[in-house]
Amino acid sequence: MNIRRLIPAAALTGAVALGATALTACSGATAAGGSQDGKLAVTASFYPLQFLAEQIGKDHVTVATLTKPGVEPHDLEISPKQTAALGESDVVLYLKSLQPAVDKAVAQSGVKTVVDAAALTRLETHGGGGHDHDHGAEEGHSEEGHSEEGHGHGEAGQDPHVWLDPVKYAEIAKGVGAALEKADPGHAADYKKNTDELLTKLTALDTEFKDGLKNTTTKTFITTHSAFGYLAERYGLDQEGISGVDPESEPSPARMKELQTVAKKENVSTVFFETLASDKTAKTLAADTGLKTDVLDPLEGITDKSQGTDYFEVMRSNLKNLQKALGTP
């Protein structure tokens, strides 16, 4: 297990790579470098960071993403050509340990302005349950972090799904905004304004979740992908994951039996599945327990199957589905 210390956002932003050549978007979309159209070329590793770059950068940036829509981010593989294209970026945004292939490509890219979202907030360890953390201890983000084997995280390691907590996502947004300001000081005032507007929207979303989930009939939800530990902690819920933080892992028969017991004891009505991974285990458990199924989207990518067209729409769909499953007045 590798141990690393989480460092402040300010230490992550380096000098901008001036006169960068045109960037070929790794996603297949067109993204031009600063020397061609005057815009900052930003490459994001996957959707949540792409969304931040687009919302904060707006007309001053061209954003490419390494993870195509519909691709499960955990399983992403990157070609040498994509790694070379990554090196032409002015700014790279990624989340260390979520995608090992990206970690390797970023290390080889030579890009000076690299932002690790995992170091802009505090990563935590989550088990099956969800509300055992004291958020009052979050200030400073000085806790040491871990990188596990396999996908770089696991049930015994740190959970990377910080973007599903609007408060933590806002912390990441602040760091991304600061990075863009340093990389493109000529438009710093606009980046600051856009960041502040985004933070206001995230604060409002946090309030919606807080108010919408405070008086539910049950606090326990079952999901195929244990991506919602931060969300569960934030709003006083208990997450029971079928497969852990790796959505493709198969649960043991003992775990399936345990979840049947939990469902009965906690009056669980619904088993949640996601759009980018198989719903087989969710449907199997639901059939065995007489429960319904519904979508709880970990927002690792937006496709035509998503219940919304952007982060805010999908998060509000998640809230609505949680309210329906948990029972609200």
NORPE-V613085 format. One record per pair of residues at least 24 apart in sequence whose C-alpha atoms are under 10 Angstrom apart, sorted by the first residue. I is the first residue (numbers start at 1). J is the second residue. If there is no record, write none. Layout:
# NORPE-V613085
i->I j->J
i->I j->J
This chain:
# NORPE-V613085
i->1 j->146
i->1 j->147
i->1 j->148
i->1 j->149
i->1 j->152
i->1 j->157
i->2 j->145
i->2 j->146
i->2 j->147
i->2 j->148
i->2 j->149
i->2 j->152
i->3 j->144
i->3 j->145
i->3 j->146
i->3 j->147
i->3 j->148
i->4 j->119
i->4 j->143
i->4 j->144
i->4 j->145
i->4 j->146
i->4 j->147
i->5 j->119
i->5 j->141
i->5 j->142
i->5 j->143
i->5 j->144
i->5 j->145
i->5 j->146
i->6 j->116
i->6 j->118
i->6 j->119
i->6 j->120
i->6 j->121
i->6 j->122
i->6 j->123
i->6 j->140
i->6 j->141
i->6 j->142
i->6 j->143
i->6 j->144
i->6 j->145
i->6 j->146
i->7 j->116
i->7 j->118
i->7 j->119
i->7 j->120
i->7 j->121
i->7 j->122
i->7 j->140
i->7 j->141
i->7 j->142
i->7 j->143
i->7 j->144
i->8 j->119
i->8 j->120
i->8 j->121
i->8 j->140
i->8 j->141
i->8 j->142
i->8 j->175
i->9 j->115
i->9 j->116
i->9 j->117
i->9 j->118
i->9 j->119
i->9 j->120
i->9 j->121
i->9 j->171
i->9 j->172
i->9 j->174
i->9 j->175
i->9 j->176
i->9 j->178
i->9 j->179
i->10 j->115
i->10 j->120
i->10 j->175
i->10 j->176
i->10 j->178
i->10 j->179
i->10 j->182
i->11 j->115
i->11 j->119
i->11 j->179
i->12 j->112
i->12 j->113
i->12 j->114
i->12 j->115
i->12 j->116
i->12 j->117
i->12 j->119
i->12 j->120
i->12 j->175
i->12 j->176
i->12 j->178
i->12 j->179
i->13 j->91
i->13 j->112
i->13 j->113
i->13 j->114
i->13 j->115
i->13 j->116
i->13 j->175
i->13 j->176
i->13 j->178
i->13 j->179
i->13 j->180
i->13 j->181
i->13 j->182
i->13 j->183
i->14 j->91
i->14 j->111
i->14 j->112
i->14 j->113
i->14 j->114
i->14 j->115
i->14 j->179
i->14 j->182
i->14 j->183
i->15 j->90
i->15 j->91
i->15 j->111
i->15 j->112
i->15 j->113
i->15 j->114
i->15 j->179
i->15 j->182
i->15 j->183
i->15 j->184
i->16 j->40
i->16 j->89
i->16 j->90
i->16 j->91
i->16 j->111
i->16 j->112
i->16 j->113
i->16 j->114
i->16 j->179
i->16 j->180
i->16 j->182
i->16 j->183
i->16 j->184
i->16 j->185
i->17 j->41
i->17 j->87
i->17 j->88
i->17 j->89
i->17 j->90
i->17 j->91
i->17 j->110
i->17 j->111
i->17 j->112
i->17 j->113
i->17 j->183
i->18 j->90
i->18 j->112
i->18 j->183
i->18 j->184
i->19 j->88
i->19 j->90
i->20 j->87
i->20 j->88
i->20 j->89
i->20 j->90
i->20 j->111
i->21 j->85
i->21 j->87
i->21 j->88
i->21 j->89
i->21 j->90
i->22 j->85
i->22 j->88
i->22 j->89
i->22 j->90
i->23 j->62
i->23 j->63
i->23 j->64
i->23 j->84
i->23 j->85
i->23 j->86
i->23 j->87
i->23 j->88
i->23 j->89
i->23 j->90
i->24 j->64
i->24 j->81
i->24 j->82
i->24 j->84
i->24 j->85
i->24 j->86
i->24 j->88
i->24 j->89
i->25 j->62
i->25 j->63
i->25 j->64
i->25 j->65
i->25 j->66
i->25 j->82
i->25 j->85
i->25 j->86
i->25 j->88
i->25 j->89
i->26 j->64
i->26 j->65
i->26 j->66
i->26 j->67
i->26 j->68
i->26 j->78
i->26 j->79
i->26 j->81
i->26 j->82
i->26 j->83
i->26 j->84
i->26 j->85
i->26 j->86
i->27 j->64
i->27 j->65
i->27 j->66
i->27 j->67
i->27 j->68
i->27 j->69
i->27 j->82
i->28 j->64
i->28 j->65
i->28 j->66
i->28 j->67
i->28 j->68
i->29 j->63
i->29 j->64
i->29 j->65
i->29 j->68
i->30 j->62
i->30 j->63
i->30 j->64
i->31 j->61
i->31 j->62
i->31 j->63
i->31 j->64
i->31 j->65
i->31 j->89
i->32 j->61
i->32 j->62
i->32 j->63
i->32 j->64
i->32 j->88
i->32 j->89
i->33 j->61
i->33 j->62
i->33 j->63
i->33 j->88
i->33 j->89
i->33 j->90
i->34 j->60
i->34 j->61
i->34 j->62
i->34 j->88
i->34 j->89
i->34 j->90
i->37 j->61
i->37 j->62
i->38 j->62
i->39 j->63
i->39 j->90
i->39 j->184
i->40 j->89
i->40 j->90
i->40 j->91
i->40 j->180
i->40 j->183
i->40 j->184
i->41 j->86
i->41 j->88
i->41 j->89
i->41 j->90
i->41 j->91
i->41 j->92
i->42 j->86
i->42 j->88
i->42 j->89
i->42 j->90
i->42 j->91
i->42 j->92
i->42 j->93
i->42 j->113
i->42 j->114
i->42 j->180
i->43 j->85
i->43 j->86
i->43 j->87
i->43 j->88
i->43 j->89
i->43 j->90
i->43 j->91
i->43 j->92
i->43 j->93
i->43 j->94
i->43 j->114
i->44 j->86
i->44 j->89
i->44 j->91
i->44 j->92
i->44 j->93
i->44 j->94
i->44 j->95
i->44 j->102
i->44 j->115
i->45 j->73
i->45 j->76
i->45 j->92
i->45 j->93
i->45 j->94
i->45 j->95
i->45 j->96
i->45 j->98
i->45 j->99
i->45 j->102
i->45 j->103
i->45 j->106
i->46 j->71
i->46 j->72
i->46 j->73
i->46 j->74
i->46 j->76
i->46 j->93
i->46 j->94
i->46 j->95
i->46 j->98
i->46 j->99
i->46 j->102
i->46 j->299
i->46 j->300
i->46 j->301
i->47 j->73
i->47 j->299
i->47 j->300
i->47 j->301
i->47 j->302
i->47 j->310
i->47 j->311
i->48 j->93
i->48 j->94
i->48 j->95
i->48 j->161
i->48 j->162
i->48 j->163
i->48 j->164
i->48 j->169
i->48 j->299
i->48 j->300
i->48 j->301
i->48 j->302
i->48 j->310
i->48 j->311
i->49 j->92
i->49 j->93
i->49 j->94
i->49 j->95
i->49 j->117
i->49 j->163
i->49 j->169
i->49 j->172
i->49 j->173
i->49 j->176
i->49 j->300
i->50 j->93
i->50 j->94
i->50 j->301
i->51 j->173
i->51 j->310
i->51 j->311
i->52 j->93
i->52 j->169
i->52 j->170
i->52 j->172
i->52 j->173
i->52 j->174
i->52 j->176
i->52 j->177
i->52 j->195
i->52 j->198
i->52 j->311
i->53 j->91
i->53 j->92
i->53 j->93
i->53 j->173
i->53 j->176
i->53 j->177
i->53 j->180
i->53 j->191
i->53 j->195
i->54 j->194
i->55 j->173
i->55 j->177
i->55 j->191
i->55 j->194
i->55 j->195
i->55 j->197
i->55 j->198
i->56 j->173
i->56 j->174
i->56 j->176
i->56 j->177
i->56 j->180
i->56 j->181
i->56 j->190
i->56 j->191
i->56 j->192
i->56 j->193
i->56 j->194
i->56 j->195
i->56 j->196
i->56 j->197
i->56 j->198
i->57 j->176
i->57 j->177
i->57 j->180
i->57 j->181
i->57 j->184
i->57 j->187
i->57 j->188
i->57 j->190
i->57 j->191
i->57 j->192
i->57 j->194
i->57 j->195
i->58 j->190
i->58 j->191
i->58 j->194
i->59 j->190
i->60 j->180
i->60 j->184
i->60 j->187
i->60 j->190
i->60 j->191
i->61 j->90
i->61 j->91
i->61 j->180
i->61 j->184
i->62 j->89
i->63 j->89
i->63 j->91
i->63 j->92
i->64 j->89
i->64 j->92
i->65 j->92
i->65 j->93
i->65 j->94
i->66 j->94
i->66 j->102
i->67 j->99
i->67 j->102
i->67 j->300
i->67 j->301
i->68 j->301
i->68 j->302
i->68 j->303
i->69 j->276
i->69 j->300
i->69 j->301
i->69 j->302
i->69 j->303
i->69 j->304
i->70 j->275
i->70 j->276
i->70 j->277
i->70 j->300
i->70 j->301
i->70 j->302
i->70 j->303
i->70 j->304
i->70 j->305
i->70 j->306
i->71 j->276
i->71 j->277
i->71 j->300
i->71 j->301
i->71 j->302
i->71 j->303
i->72 j->247
i->72 j->248
i->72 j->275
i->72 j->276
i->72 j->277
i->72 j->300
i->72 j->301
i->73 j->98
i->73 j->99
i->73 j->102
i->73 j->276
i->73 j->300
i->73 j->301
i->74 j->98
i->74 j->99
i->74 j->100
i->74 j->101
i->74 j->102
i->74 j->150
i->74 j->151
i->74 j->152
i->74 j->245
i->74 j->246
i->74 j->247
i->74 j->248
i->74 j->300
i->75 j->99
i->75 j->100
i->75 j->101
i->75 j->151
i->75 j->246
i->75 j->248
i->76 j->100
i->76 j->101
i->76 j->102
i->77 j->101
i->77 j->102
i->77 j->105
i->78 j->102
i->78 j->104
i->78 j->105
i->79 j->105
i->80 j->105
i->82 j->109
i->83 j->107
i->83 j->108
i->83 j->109
i->84 j->108
i->84 j->109
i->84 j->110
i->85 j->109
i->86 j->110
i->86 j->111
i->87 j->111
i->87 j->112
i->89 j->113
i->89 j->114
i->90 j->114
i->90 j->180
i->90 j->183
i->90 j->184
i->91 j->115
i->91 j->176
i->91 j->179
i->91 j->180
i->91 j->183
i->91 j->184
i->92 j->116
i->92 j->179
i->93 j->117
i->93 j->176
i->93 j->179
i->94 j->118
i->95 j->119
i->95 j->120
i->95 j->160
i->95 j->161
i->95 j->162
i->96 j->147
i->96 j->152
i->96 j->160
i->97 j->146
i->97 j->147
i->97 j->148
i->97 j->149
i->97 j->150
i->97 j->151
i->97 j->152
i->97 j->153
i->97 j->158
i->97 j->159
i->97 j->160
i->98 j->147
i->98 j->151
i->98 j->152
i->98 j->153
i->98 j->159
i->98 j->160
i->98 j->161
i->99 j->150
i->99 j->151
i->99 j->152
i->99 j->153
i->100 j->149
i->100 j->150
i->100 j->151
i->100 j->152
i->101 j->151
i->112 j->183
i->113 j->179
i->113 j->180
i->113 j->182
i->113 j->183
i->114 j->176
i->114 j->179
i->115 j->172
i->115 j->175
i->115 j->176
i->115 j->179
i->115 j->180
i->116 j->172
i->116 j->175
i->116 j->176
i->117 j->160
i->117 j->162
i->117 j->163
i->117 j->169
i->117 j->171
i->117 j->172
i->117 j->173
i->117 j->175
i->117 j->176
i->118 j->145
i->118 j->159
i->118 j->160
i->118 j->161
i->118 j->162
i->118 j->172
i->119 j->145
i->119 j->172
i->119 j->175
i->120 j->168
i->120 j->169
i->120 j->170
i->120 j->171
i->120 j->172
i->120 j->173
i->120 j->174
i->120 j->175
i->120 j->176
i->121 j->162
i->121 j->167
i->121 j->168
i->121 j->169
i->121 j->170
i->121 j->171
i->121 j->172
i->121 j->175
i->122 j->158
i->122 j->160
i->122 j->162
i->122 j->168
i->122 j->171
i->123 j->157
i->123 j->158
i->123 j->159
i->123 j->160
i->123 j->161
i->123 j->162
i->123 j->168
i->123 j->230
i->124 j->157
i->124 j->158
i->124 j->159
i->124 j->160
i->124 j->161
i->124 j->162
i->124 j->229
i->124 j->230
i->125 j->153
i->125 j->154
i->125 j->155
i->125 j->156
i->125 j->157
i->125 j->158
i->125 j->159
i->125 j->160
i->125 j->229
i->125 j->230
i->126 j->154
i->126 j->155
i->126 j->156
i->126 j->157
i->126 j->158
i->126 j->159
i->126 j->226
i->126 j->227
i->126 j->228
i->126 j->229
i->126 j->230
i->126 j->233
i->126 j->239
i->126 j->244
i->126 j->245
i->127 j->154
i->127 j->155
i->127 j->156
i->127 j->157
i->127 j->158
i->127 j->159
i->127 j->226
i->127 j->229
i->127 j->238
i->127 j->239
i->127 j->240
i->127 j->241
i->127 j->244
i->127 j->245
i->128 j->155
i->128 j->222
i->128 j->226
i->128 j->229
i->128 j->238
i->128 j->239
i->128 j->240
i->128 j->241
i->128 j->242
i->128 j->243
i->128 j->244
i->128 j->245
i->129 j->220
i->129 j->221
i->129 j->222
i->129 j->226
i->129 j->228
i->129 j->229
i->129 j->232
i->129 j->233
i->129 j->237
i->129 j->238
i->129 j->239
i->129 j->240
i->129 j->241
i->130 j->219
i->130 j->220
i->130 j->221
i->130 j->226
i->130 j->228
i->130 j->229
i->130 j->230
i->130 j->231
i->130 j->232
i->130 j->233
i->130 j->234
i->130 j->235
i->130 j->236
i->130 j->237
i->130 j->238
i->130 j->239
i->130 j->240
i->131 j->219
i->131 j->229
i->131 j->230
i->131 j->231
i->131 j->232
i->131 j->233
i->131 j->234
i->131 j->235
i->131 j->236
i->131 j->237
i->131 j->238
i->131 j->239
i->132 j->229
i->132 j->232
i->132 j->233
i->132 j->234
i->132 j->236
i->132 j->237
i->132 j->238
i->133 j->230
i->133 j->233
i->133 j->234
i->133 j->236
i->134 j->233
i->134 j->234
i->135 j->233
i->135 j->234
i->138 j->168
i->150 j->246
i->151 j->245
i->151 j->246
i->152 j->246
i->153 j->245
i->153 j->246
i->154 j->226
i->154 j->244
i->154 j->245
i->154 j->246
i->155 j->226
i->155 j->241
i->155 j->243
i->155 j->244
i->155 j->245
i->155 j->246
i->156 j->244
i->156 j->245
i->157 j->245
i->158 j->245
i->159 j->226
i->159 j->227
i->159 j->228
i->159 j->229
i->159 j->230
i->159 j->245
i->160 j->227
i->160 j->229
i->160 j->230
i->160 j->245
i->161 j->226
i->161 j->227
i->161 j->228
i->161 j->229
i->161 j->230
i->161 j->231
i->161 j->245
i->161 j->298
i->161 j->299
i->161 j->300
i->162 j->227
i->162 j->228
i->162 j->229
i->162 j->230
i->162 j->231
i->163 j->227
i->163 j->228
i->163 j->230
i->163 j->231
i->163 j->298
i->163 j->299
i->163 j->300
i->163 j->311
i->164 j->227
i->164 j->228
i->164 j->229
i->164 j->230
i->164 j->231
i->164 j->232
i->164 j->234
i->164 j->297
i->164 j->298
i->164 j->299
i->164 j->300
i->164 j->311
i->164 j->315
i->165 j->202
i->165 j->205
i->165 j->206
i->165 j->209
i->165 j->228
i->165 j->229
i->165 j->230
i->165 j->231
i->165 j->232
i->165 j->233
i->165 j->234
i->165 j->235
i->165 j->315
i->166 j->199
i->166 j->201
i->166 j->202
i->166 j->203
i->166 j->204
i->166 j->205
i->166 j->206
i->166 j->207
i->166 j->209
i->166 j->230
i->166 j->231
i->166 j->234
i->166 j->312
i->166 j->315
i->167 j->199
i->167 j->202
i->167 j->203
i->167 j->205
i->167 j->206
i->167 j->230
i->167 j->231
i->167 j->234
i->168 j->202
i->168 j->230
i->168 j->231
i->168 j->234
i->169 j->199
i->169 j->202
i->170 j->195
i->170 j->196
i->170 j->198
i->170 j->199
i->170 j->200
i->170 j->201
i->170 j->202
i->170 j->203
i->170 j->206
i->171 j->199
i->173 j->198
i->173 j->199
i->173 j->202
i->174 j->198
i->174 j->199
i->201 j->312
i->202 j->312
i->205 j->312
i->205 j->315
i->205 j->316
i->205 j->319
i->206 j->231
i->206 j->234
i->206 j->235
i->208 j->316
i->208 j->319
i->209 j->234
i->209 j->235
i->209 j->315
i->209 j->316
i->209 j->318
i->209 j->319
i->209 j->320
i->209 j->322
i->209 j->323
i->210 j->234
i->210 j->235
i->210 j->236
i->210 j->319
i->211 j->235
i->212 j->319
i->212 j->320
i->212 j->322
i->212 j->323
i->212 j->328
i->212 j->329
i->213 j->237
i->213 j->319
i->213 j->320
i->213 j->322
i->213 j->323
i->213 j->326
i->213 j->327
i->213 j->328
i->214 j->323
i->214 j->328
i->215 j->323
i->215 j->326
i->215 j->327
i->215 j->328
i->215 j->329
i->216 j->322
i->216 j->323
i->216 j->324
i->216 j->325
i->216 j->326
i->216 j->327
i->216 j->328
i->216 j->329
i->217 j->266
i->217 j->267
i->217 j->268
i->217 j->323
i->217 j->325
i->217 j->326
i->217 j->327
i->217 j->328
i->217 j->329
i->218 j->266
i->218 j->267
i->218 j->268
i->218 j->269
i->218 j->323
i->218 j->325
i->218 j->326
i->218 j->327
i->218 j->328
i->219 j->266
i->219 j->267
i->219 j->268
i->219 j->322
i->219 j->325
i->219 j->326
i->219 j->327
i->220 j->262
i->220 j->263
i->220 j->265
i->220 j->266
i->220 j->267
i->220 j->268
i->220 j->269
i->220 j->270
i->220 j->322
i->220 j->325
i->220 j->326
i->221 j->262
i->221 j->263
i->221 j->266
i->221 j->267
i->221 j->268
i->221 j->269
i->221 j->270
i->221 j->271
i->221 j->272
i->221 j->322
i->221 j->325
i->221 j->326
i->222 j->259
i->222 j->262
i->222 j->263
i->222 j->268
i->222 j->269
i->222 j->270
i->222 j->271
i->222 j->272
i->222 j->273
i->222 j->282
i->222 j->285
i->222 j->293
i->222 j->296
i->222 j->325
i->223 j->247
i->223 j->270
i->223 j->271
i->223 j->272
i->223 j->273
i->223 j->274
i->223 j->281
i->223 j->282
i->223 j->293
i->223 j->294
i->223 j->295
i->223 j->296
i->223 j->297
i->224 j->248
i->224 j->249
i->224 j->250
i->224 j->251
i->224 j->271
i->224 j->272
i->224 j->273
i->224 j->274
i->224 j->277
i->224 j->278
i->224 j->279
i->224 j->280
i->224 j->281
i->224 j->282
i->224 j->283
i->224 j->285
i->224 j->296
i->225 j->249
i->225 j->272
i->225 j->273
i->225 j->274
i->225 j->277
i->225 j->282
i->225 j->296
i->225 j->297
i->225 j->298
i->226 j->298
i->227 j->296
i->227 j->297
i->227 j->298
i->227 j->299
i->227 j->300
i->228 j->296
i->228 j->297
i->228 j->298
i->237 j->326
i->240 j->271
i->241 j->271
i->241 j->272
i->242 j->271
i->242 j->272
i->242 j->273
i->242 j->281
i->242 j->282
i->242 j->285
i->243 j->281
i->243 j->282
i->247 j->273
i->247 j->274
i->247 j->276
i->247 j->277
i->247 j->278
i->247 j->279
i->248 j->277
i->248 j->278
i->250 j->281
i->251 j->281
i->256 j->281
i->256 j->284
i->256 j->285
i->256 j->288
i->257 j->285
i->257 j->288
i->257 j->289
i->259 j->285
i->259 j->289
i->260 j->285
i->260 j->286
i->260 j->288
i->260 j->289
i->260 j->290
i->260 j->291
i->261 j->289
i->263 j->289
i->263 j->290
i->263 j->291
i->264 j->289
i->264 j->291
i->267 j->325
i->267 j->326
i->267 j->327
i->268 j->292
i->268 j->325
i->268 j->326
i->268 j->327
i->269 j->293
i->269 j->324
i->269 j->325
i->269 j->326
i->269 j->327
i->270 j->294
i->270 j->295
i->270 j->321
i->270 j->322
i->270 j->324
i->270 j->325
i->270 j->326
i->271 j->295
i->271 j->296
i->271 j->325
i->272 j->296
i->272 j->297
i->272 j->321
i->272 j->322
i->272 j->325
i->273 j->297
i->273 j->298
i->274 j->298
i->274 j->299
i->274 j->300
i->274 j->305
i->274 j->306
i->275 j->299
i->275 j->300
i->275 j->301
i->275 j->302
i->275 j->303
i->275 j->304
i->275 j->305
i->275 j->306
i->275 j->307
i->276 j->300
i->276 j->301
i->276 j->302
i->276 j->303
i->276 j->305
i->276 j->306
i->292 j->325
i->293 j->325
i->294 j->318
i->294 j->321
i->294 j->322
i->294 j->324
i->294 j->325
i->295 j->321
i->295 j->322
i->296 j->320
i->296 j->321
i->296 j->322
i->297 j->321
